[in-house]
Amino acid sequence: MSFFKKIKQKEFWQNTFKIAIPFFIFVTIISLLMNSWREIFAGDFIKLVEDNFSNGKWIQFWSYKVFLSLVYGMYMTNKNMK
């Protein structure tokens, strides 16, 4: 079955989100640990927010992760769905 026929099925999107949501959480945690591990372990969450989320930085921070997770979920669902 082609990709375009698969995306019309409800089961495709259910499976996509089953994969994308845990992947999104994983990518977010890894990203925060890589970018701000000192602030996290020091408990300096104000600096963490300033570095990652203030002045519109939250748009870039979340948009990459949402896009990457959705693409990965669709890829894995397409690959494993018959």
PDB file as gemmi writes it, atoms N, CA and C in Angstrom:
CRYST1    1.000    1.000    1.000  90.00  90.00  90.00 P 1                      
ATOM      1  N   MET A   1       0.851  -1.170   0.000  1.00  0.00           N  
ATOM      2  CA  MET A   1       0.000   0.000   0.000  1.00  0.00           C  
ATOM      3  C   MET A   1       0.900   1.238   0.000  1.00  0.00           C  
ATOM      4  N   SER A   2       0.493   2.245  -0.741  1.00  0.00           N  
ATOM      5  CA  SER A   2       1.313   3.454  -0.845  1.00  0.00           C  
ATOM      6  C   SER A   2       1.159   4.327   0.401  1.00  0.00           C  
ATOM      7  N   PHE A   3       2.113   5.221   0.562  1.00  0.00           N  
ATOM      8  CA  PHE A   3       2.133   6.118   1.713  1.00  0.00           C  
ATOM      9  C   PHE A   3       0.873   6.979   1.750  1.00  0.00           C  
ATOM     10  N   PHE A   4       0.454   7.485   0.606  1.00  0.00           N  
ATOM     11  CA  PHE A   4      -0.700   8.384   0.570  1.00  0.00           C  
ATOM     12  C   PHE A   4      -2.007   7.668   0.900  1.00  0.00           C  
ATOM     13  N   LYS A   5      -2.082   6.382   0.624  1.00  0.00           N  
ATOM     14  CA  LYS A   5      -3.265   5.614   1.028  1.00  0.00           C  
ATOM     15  C   LYS A   5      -3.226   5.333   2.528  1.00  0.00           C  
ATOM     16  N   LYS A   6      -2.033   5.132   3.053  1.00  0.00           N  
ATOM     17  CA  LYS A   6      -1.898   4.843   4.480  1.00  0.00           C  
ATOM     18  C   LYS A   6      -2.266   6.041   5.343  1.00  0.00           C  
ATOM     19  N   ILE A   7      -1.883   7.247   4.912  1.00  0.00           N  
ATOM     20  CA  ILE A   7      -2.146   8.411   5.763  1.00  0.00           C  
ATOM     21  C   ILE A   7      -3.630   8.760   5.836  1.00  0.00           C  
ATOM     22  N   LYS A   8      -4.435   8.167   5.018  1.00  0.00           N  
ATOM     23  CA  LYS A   8      -5.881   8.391   5.065  1.00  0.00           C  
ATOM     24  C   LYS A   8      -6.559   7.510   6.109  1.00  0.00           C  
ATOM     25  N   GLN A   9      -5.831   6.557   6.659  1.00  0.00           N  
ATOM     26  CA  GLN A   9      -6.398   5.633   7.635  1.00  0.00           C  
ATOM     27  C   GLN A   9      -6.217   6.166   9.050  1.00  0.00           C  
ATOM     28  N   LYS A  10      -7.227   5.954   9.865  1.00  0.00           N  
ATOM     29  CA  LYS A  10      -7.184   6.398  11.256  1.00  0.00           C  
ATOM     30  C   LYS A  10      -6.087   5.657  12.028  1.00  0.00           C  
ATOM     31  N   GLU A  11      -5.919   4.389  11.724  1.00  0.00           N  
ATOM     32  CA  GLU A  11      -4.917   3.560  12.405  1.00  0.00           C  
ATOM     33  C   GLU A  11      -3.503   4.093  12.188  1.00  0.00           C  
ATOM     34  N   PHE A  12      -3.236   4.655  11.008  1.00  0.00           N  
ATOM     35  CA  PHE A  12      -1.919   5.217  10.709  1.00  0.00           C  
ATOM     36  C   PHE A  12      -1.590   6.341  11.688  1.00  0.00           C  
ATOM     37  N   TRP A  13      -2.547   7.250  11.897  1.00  0.00           N  
ATOM     38  CA  TRP A  13      -2.292   8.394  12.772  1.00  0.00           C  
ATOM     39  C   TRP A  13      -2.233   7.984  14.238  1.00  0.00           C  
ATOM     40  N   GLN A  14      -3.020   6.987  14.621  1.00  0.00           N  
ATOM     41  CA  GLN A  14      -2.936   6.493  15.996  1.00  0.00           C  
ATOM     42  C   GLN A  14      -1.555   5.909  16.259  1.00  0.00           C  
ATOM     43  N   ASN A  15      -1.061   5.119  15.337  1.00  0.00           N  
ATOM     44  CA  ASN A  15       0.266   4.522  15.496  1.00  0.00           C  
ATOM     45  C   ASN A  15       1.368   5.577  15.411  1.00  0.00           C  
ATOM     46  N   THR A  16       1.169   6.573  14.559  1.00  0.00           N  
ATOM     47  CA  THR A  16       2.147   7.653  14.457  1.00  0.00           C  
ATOM     48  C   THR A  16       2.300   8.363  15.793  1.00  0.00           C  
ATOM     49  N   PHE A  17       1.185   8.700  16.430  1.00  0.00           N  
ATOM     50  CA  PHE A  17       1.264   9.412  17.706  1.00  0.00           C  
ATOM     51  C   PHE A  17       1.744   8.512  18.840  1.00  0.00           C  
ATOM     52  N   LYS A  18       1.502   7.212  18.744  1.00  0.00           N  
ATOM     53  CA  LYS A  18       2.038   6.290  19.743  1.00  0.00           C  
ATOM     54  C   LYS A  18       3.571   6.273  19.703  1.00  0.00           C  
ATOM     55  N   ILE A  19       4.120   6.501  18.537  1.00  0.00           N  
ATOM     56  CA  ILE A  19       5.570   6.538  18.390  1.00  0.00           C  
ATOM     57  C   ILE A  19       6.109   7.944  18.642  1.00  0.00           C  
ATOM     58  N   ALA A  20       5.418   8.951  18.121  1.00  0.00           N  
ATOM     59  CA  ALA A  20       5.929  10.326  18.156  1.00  0.00           C  
ATOM     60  C   ALA A  20       5.946  10.917  19.562  1.00  0.00           C  
ATOM     61  N   ILE A  21       4.945  10.637  20.375  1.00  0.00           N  
ATOM     62  CA  ILE A  21       4.882  11.258  21.708  1.00  0.00           C  
ATOM     63  C   ILE A  21       6.027  10.798  22.610  1.00  0.00           C  
ATOM     64  N   PRO A  22       6.276   9.482  22.746  1.00  0.00           N  
ATOM     65  CA  PRO A  22       7.438   9.087  23.561  1.00  0.00           C  
ATOM     66  C   PRO A  22       8.770   9.586  22.978  1.00  0.00           C  
ATOM     67  N   PHE A  23       8.874   9.601  21.647  1.00  0.00           N  
ATOM     68  CA  PHE A  23      10.092  10.101  21.018  1.00  0.00           C  
ATOM     69  C   PHE A  23      10.263  11.591  21.307  1.00  0.00           C  
ATOM     70  N   PHE A  24       9.179  12.359  21.283  1.00  0.00           N  
ATOM     71  CA  PHE A  24       9.208  13.785  21.598  1.00  0.00           C  
ATOM     72  C   PHE A  24       9.699  14.011  23.024  1.00  0.00           C  
ATOM     73  N   ILE A  25       9.194  13.240  23.955  1.00  0.00           N  
ATOM     74  CA  ILE A  25       9.614  13.366  25.357  1.00  0.00           C  
ATOM     75  C   ILE A  25      11.098  13.034  25.490  1.00  0.00           C  
ATOM     76  N   PHE A  26      11.518  11.959  24.852  1.00  0.00           N  
ATOM     77  CA  PHE A  26      12.922  11.544  24.893  1.00  0.00           C  
ATOM     78  C   PHE A  26      13.840  12.617  24.308  1.00  0.00           C  
ATOM     79  N   VAL A  27      13.484  13.150  23.141  1.00  0.00           N  
ATOM     80  CA  VAL A  27      14.300  14.176  22.483  1.00  0.00           C  
ATOM     81  C   VAL A  27      14.351  15.443  23.333  1.00  0.00           C  
ATOM     82  N   THR A  28      13.243  15.810  23.959  1.00  0.00           N  
ATOM     83  CA  THR A  28      13.207  17.004  24.799  1.00  0.00           C  
ATOM     84  C   THR A  28      14.123  16.848  26.003  1.00  0.00           C  
ATOM     85  N   ILE A  29      14.054  15.714  26.659  1.00  0.00           N  
ATOM     86  CA  ILE A  29      14.900  15.477  27.832  1.00  0.00           C  
ATOM     87  C   ILE A  29      16.375  15.472  27.446  1.00  0.00           C  
ATOM     88  N   ILE A  30      16.710  14.780  26.378  1.00  0.00           N  
ATOM     89  CA  ILE A  30      18.103  14.725  25.929  1.00  0.00           C  
ATOM     90  C   ILE A  30      18.592  16.120  25.543  1.00  0.00           C  
ATOM     91  N   SER A  31      17.758  16.872  24.856  1.00  0.00           N  
ATOM     92  CA  SER A  31      18.139  18.223  24.447  1.00  0.00           C  
ATOM     93  C   SER A  31      18.382  19.129  25.646  1.00  0.00           C  
ATOM     94  N   LEU A  32      17.497  19.076  26.619  1.00  0.00           N  
ATOM     95  CA  LEU A  32      17.687  19.894  27.815  1.00  0.00           C  
ATOM     96  C   LEU A  32      18.938  19.478  28.583  1.00  0.00           C  
ATOM     97  N   LEU A  33      19.181  18.183  28.670  1.00  0.00           N  
ATOM     98  CA  LEU A  33      20.386  17.719  29.357  1.00  0.00           C  
ATOM     99  C   LEU A  33      21.653  18.148  28.625  1.00  0.00           C  
ATOM    100  N   MET A  34      21.631  18.106  27.302  1.00  0.00           N  
ATOM    101  CA  MET A  34      22.814  18.507  26.541  1.00  0.00           C  
ATOM    102  C   MET A  34      23.049  20.010  26.607  1.00  0.00           C  
ATOM    103  N   ASN A  35      21.994  20.792  26.541  1.00  0.00           N  
ATOM    104  CA  ASN A  35      22.135  22.253  26.493  1.00  0.00           C  
ATOM    105  C   ASN A  35      22.293  22.888  27.866  1.00  0.00           C  
ATOM    106  N   SER A  36      21.666  22.310  28.882  1.00  0.00           N  
ATOM    107  CA  SER A  36      21.600  22.993  30.177  1.00  0.00           C  
ATOM    108  C   SER A  36      21.820  22.051  31.348  1.00  0.00           C  
ATOM    109  N   TRP A  37      22.718  21.116  31.209  1.00  0.00           N  
ATOM    110  CA  TRP A  37      22.884  20.134  32.280  1.00  0.00           C  
ATOM    111  C   TRP A  37      23.398  20.782  33.564  1.00  0.00           C  
ATOM    112  N   ARG A  38      24.218  21.793  33.441  1.00  0.00           N  
ATOM    113  CA  ARG A  38      24.718  22.458  34.662  1.00  0.00           C  
ATOM    114  C   ARG A  38      23.588  23.121  35.431  1.00  0.00           C  
ATOM    115  N   GLU A  39      22.712  23.804  34.718  1.00  0.00           N  
ATOM    116  CA  GLU A  39      21.589  24.477  35.368  1.00  0.00           C  
ATOM    117  C   GLU A  39      20.618  23.470  35.988  1.00  0.00           C  
ATOM    118  N   ILE A  40      20.405  22.360  35.304  1.00  0.00           N  
ATOM    119  CA  ILE A  40      19.481  21.344  35.824  1.00  0.00           C  
ATOM    120  C   ILE A  40      20.005  20.756  37.121  1.00  0.00           C  
ATOM    121  N   PHE A  41      21.265  20.344  37.126  1.00  0.00           N  
ATOM    122  CA  PHE A  41      21.820  19.719  38.321  1.00  0.00           C  
ATOM    123  C   PHE A  41      22.090  20.702  39.446  1.00  0.00           C  
ATOM    124  N   ALA A  42      22.253  21.982  39.107  1.00  0.00           N  
ATOM    125  CA  ALA A  42      22.419  23.009  40.135  1.00  0.00           C  
ATOM    126  C   ALA A  42      21.075  23.499  40.666  1.00  0.00           C  
ATOM    127  N   GLY A  43      20.003  23.170  39.954  1.00  0.00           N  
ATOM    128  CA  GLY A  43      18.676  23.614  40.369  1.00  0.00           C  
ATOM    129  C   GLY A  43      18.396  25.064  39.991  1.00  0.00           C  
ATOM    130  N   ASP A  44      19.161  25.608  39.071  1.00  0.00           N  
ATOM    131  CA  ASP A  44      18.983  26.989  38.629  1.00  0.00           C  
ATOM    132  C   ASP A  44      18.024  27.025  37.438  1.00  0.00           C  
ATOM    133  N   PHE A  45      16.739  26.861  37.737  1.00  0.00           N  
ATOM    134  CA  PHE A  45      15.739  26.764  36.682  1.00  0.00           C  
ATOM    135  C   PHE A  45      15.420  28.115  36.061  1.00  0.00           C  
ATOM    136  N   ILE A  46      15.698  29.185  36.753  1.00  0.00           N  
ATOM    137  CA  ILE A  46      15.499  30.515  36.170  1.00  0.00           C  
ATOM    138  C   ILE A  46      16.472  30.715  35.010  1.00  0.00           C  
ATOM    139  N   LYS A  47      17.717  30.326  35.202  1.00  0.00           N  
ATOM    140  CA  LYS A  47      18.712  30.424  34.117  1.00  0.00           C  
ATOM    141  C   LYS A  47      18.357  29.474  32.984  1.00  0.00           C  
ATOM    142  N   LEU A  48      17.848  28.295  33.296  1.00  0.00           N  
ATOM    143  CA  LEU A  48      17.427  27.339  32.281  1.00  0.00           C  
ATOM    144  C   LEU A  48      16.324  27.938  31.413  1.00  0.00           C  
ATOM    145  N   VAL A  49      15.350  28.575  32.036  1.00  0.00           N  
ATOM    146  CA  VAL A  49      14.256  29.205  31.297  1.00  0.00           C  
ATOM    147  C   VAL A  49      14.779  30.352  30.446  1.00  0.00           C  
ATOM    148  N   GLU A  50      15.677  31.160  30.993  1.00  0.00           N  
ATOM    149  CA  GLU A  50      16.248  32.270  30.225  1.00  0.00           C  
ATOM    150  C   GLU A  50      17.025  31.778  29.010  1.00  0.00           C  
ATOM    151  N   ASP A  51      17.785  30.712  29.175  1.00  0.00           N  
ATOM    152  CA  ASP A  51      18.612  30.199  28.088  1.00  0.00           C  
ATOM    153  C   ASP A  51      17.797  29.516  26.990  1.00  0.00           C  
ATOM    154  N   ASN A  52      16.723  28.833  27.352  1.00  0.00           N  
ATOM    155  CA  ASN A  52      16.015  28.006  26.384  1.00  0.00           C  
ATOM    156  C   ASN A  52      14.641  28.520  25.954  1.00  0.00           C  
ATOM    157  N   PHE A  53      13.972  29.316  26.776  1.00  0.00           N  
ATOM    158  CA  PHE A  53      12.577  29.614  26.494  1.00  0.00           C  
ATOM    159  C   PHE A  53      12.221  31.100  26.440  1.00  0.00           C  
ATOM    160  N   SER A  54      13.059  31.998  26.912  1.00  0.00           N  
ATOM    161  CA  SER A  54      12.690  33.413  26.952  1.00  0.00           C  
ATOM    162  C   SER A  54      12.936  34.088  25.610  1.00  0.00           C  
ATOM    163  N   ASN A  55      12.307  35.228  25.422  1.00  0.00           N  
ATOM    164  CA  ASN A  55      12.484  36.058  24.218  1.00  0.00           C  
ATOM    165  C   ASN A  55      12.210  35.306  22.918  1.00  0.00           C  
ATOM    166  N   GLY A  56      11.192  34.487  22.914  1.00  0.00           N  
ATOM    167  CA  GLY A  56      10.808  33.772  21.704  1.00  0.00           C  
ATOM    168  C   GLY A  56      11.626  32.541  21.393  1.00  0.00           C  
ATOM    169  N   LYS A  57      12.584  32.189  22.229  1.00  0.00           N  
ATOM    170  CA  LYS A  57      13.401  30.997  21.989  1.00  0.00           C  
ATOM    171  C   LYS A  57      12.580  29.719  22.102  1.00  0.00           C  
ATOM    172  N   TRP A  58      11.461  29.779  22.825  1.00  0.00           N  
ATOM    173  CA  TRP A  58      10.635  28.584  23.012  1.00  0.00           C  
ATOM    174  C   TRP A  58      10.049  28.109  21.687  1.00  0.00           C  
ATOM    175  N   ILE A  59       9.810  29.027  20.751  1.00  0.00           N  
ATOM    176  CA  ILE A  59       9.247  28.634  19.451  1.00  0.00           C  
ATOM    177  C   ILE A  59      10.223  27.729  18.714  1.00  0.00           C  
ATOM    178  N   GLN A  60      11.471  28.143  18.644  1.00  0.00           N  
ATOM    179  CA  GLN A  60      12.485  27.333  17.980  1.00  0.00           C  
ATOM    180  C   GLN A  60      12.733  26.040  18.752  1.00  0.00           C  
ATOM    181  N   PHE A  61      12.774  26.113  20.075  1.00  0.00           N  
ATOM    182  CA  PHE A  61      13.038  24.934  20.906  1.00  0.00           C  
ATOM    183  C   PHE A  61      11.987  23.854  20.668  1.00  0.00           C  
ATOM    184  N   TRP A  62      10.713  24.224  20.721  1.00  0.00           N  
ATOM    185  CA  TRP A  62       9.644  23.233  20.586  1.00  0.00           C  
ATOM    186  C   TRP A  62       9.365  22.848  19.138  1.00  0.00           C  
ATOM    187  N   SER A  63       9.503  23.788  18.201  1.00  0.00           N  
ATOM    188  CA  SER A  63       9.140  23.490  16.815  1.00  0.00           C  
ATOM    189  C   SER A  63      10.030  22.400  16.215  1.00  0.00           C  
ATOM    190  N   TYR A  64      11.323  22.456  16.473  1.00  0.00           N  
ATOM    191  CA  TYR A  64      12.213  21.412  15.959  1.00  0.00           C  
ATOM    192  C   TYR A  64      11.844  20.040  16.520  1.00  0.00           C  
ATOM    193  N   LYS A  65      11.548  20.000  17.776  1.00  0.00           N  
ATOM    194  CA  LYS A  65      11.249  18.722  18.409  1.00  0.00           C  
ATOM    195  C   LYS A  65       9.907  18.151  17.950  1.00  0.00           C  
ATOM    196  N   VAL A  66       8.916  19.003  17.808  1.00  0.00           N  
ATOM    197  CA  VAL A  66       7.606  18.546  17.322  1.00  0.00           C  
ATOM    198  C   VAL A  66       7.734  18.048  15.893  1.00  0.00           C  
ATOM    199  N   PHE A  67       8.405  18.811  15.038  1.00  0.00           N  
ATOM    200  CA  PHE A  67       8.579  18.412  13.642  1.00  0.00           C  
ATOM    201  C   PHE A  67       9.356  17.102  13.529  1.00  0.00           C  
ATOM    202  N   LEU A  68      10.472  17.018  14.214  1.00  0.00           N  
ATOM    203  CA  LEU A  68      11.295  15.811  14.171  1.00  0.00           C  
ATOM    204  C   LEU A  68      10.523  14.598  14.680  1.00  0.00           C  
ATOM    205  N   SER A  69       9.782  14.754  15.758  1.00  0.00           N  
ATOM    206  CA  SER A  69       9.024  13.640  16.325  1.00  0.00           C  
ATOM    207  C   SER A  69       7.917  13.188  15.392  1.00  0.00           C  
ATOM    208  N   LEU A  70       7.230  14.129  14.772  1.00  0.00           N  
ATOM    209  CA  LEU A  70       6.154  13.773  13.854  1.00  0.00           C  
ATOM    210  C   LEU A  70       6.689  13.070  12.618  1.00  0.00           C  
ATOM    211  N   VAL A  71       7.780  13.565  12.066  1.00  0.00           N  
ATOM    212  CA  VAL A  71       8.388  12.924  10.897  1.00  0.00           C  
ATOM    213  C   VAL A  71       8.881  11.529  11.252  1.00  0.00           C  
ATOM    214  N   TYR A  72       9.516  11.383  12.396  1.00  0.00           N  
ATOM    215  CA  TYR A  72      10.000  10.066  12.818  1.00  0.00           C  
ATOM    216  C   TYR A  72       8.835   9.098  13.043  1.00  0.00           C  
ATOM    217  N   GLY A  73       7.773   9.573  13.686  1.00  0.00           N  
ATOM    218  CA  GLY A  73       6.604   8.732  13.910  1.00  0.00           C  
ATOM    219  C   GLY A  73       5.957   8.296  12.611  1.00  0.00           C  
ATOM    220  N   MET A  74       5.852   9.204  11.652  1.00  0.00           N  
ATOM    221  CA  MET A  74       5.264   8.850  10.356  1.00  0.00           C  
ATOM    222  C   MET A  74       6.158   7.868   9.599  1.00  0.00           C  
ATOM    223  N   TYR A  75       7.452   8.085   9.658  1.00  0.00           N  
ATOM    224  CA  TYR A  75       8.387   7.182   8.982  1.00  0.00           C  
ATOM    225  C   TYR A  75       8.299   5.768   9.557  1.00  0.00           C  
ATOM    226  N   MET A  76       8.349   5.669  10.871  1.00  0.00           N  
ATOM    227  CA  MET A  76       8.316   4.341  11.493  1.00  0.00           C  
ATOM    228  C   MET A  76       6.954   3.658  11.278  1.00  0.00           C  
ATOM    229  N   THR A  77       5.887   4.414  11.329  1.00  0.00           N  
ATOM    230  CA  THR A  77       4.567   3.825  11.088  1.00  0.00           C  
ATOM    231  C   THR A  77       4.453   3.358   9.649  1.00  0.00           C  
ATOM    232  N   ASN A  78       4.904   4.162   8.709  1.00  0.00           N  
ATOM    233  CA  ASN A  78       4.851   3.780   7.299  1.00  0.00           C  
ATOM    234  C   ASN A  78       5.692   2.529   7.049  1.00  0.00           C  
ATOM    235  N   LYS A  79       6.847   2.481   7.691  1.00  0.00           N  
ATOM    236  CA  LYS A  79       7.756   1.343   7.504  1.00  0.00           C  
ATOM    237  C   LYS A  79       7.172   0.043   8.060  1.00  0.00           C  
ATOM    238  N   ASN A  80       6.460   0.132   9.183  1.00  0.00           N  
ATOM    239  CA  ASN A  80       5.981  -1.076   9.850  1.00  0.00           C  
ATOM    240  C   ASN A  80       4.531  -1.443   9.547  1.00  0.00           C  
ATOM    241  N   MET A  81       3.812  -0.593   8.858  1.00  0.00           N  
ATOM    242  CA  MET A  81       2.399  -0.854   8.580  1.00  0.00           C  
ATOM    243  C   MET A  81       2.259  -1.517   7.208  1.00  0.00           C  
ATOM    244  N   LYS A  82       1.489  -2.569   7.175  1.00  0.00           N  
ATOM    245  CA  LYS A  82       1.280  -3.310   5.915  1.00  0.00           C  
ATOM    246  C   LYS A  82       0.001  -2.871   5.254  1.00  0.00           C  
TER     247      LYS A  82                                                      
END                                                                             
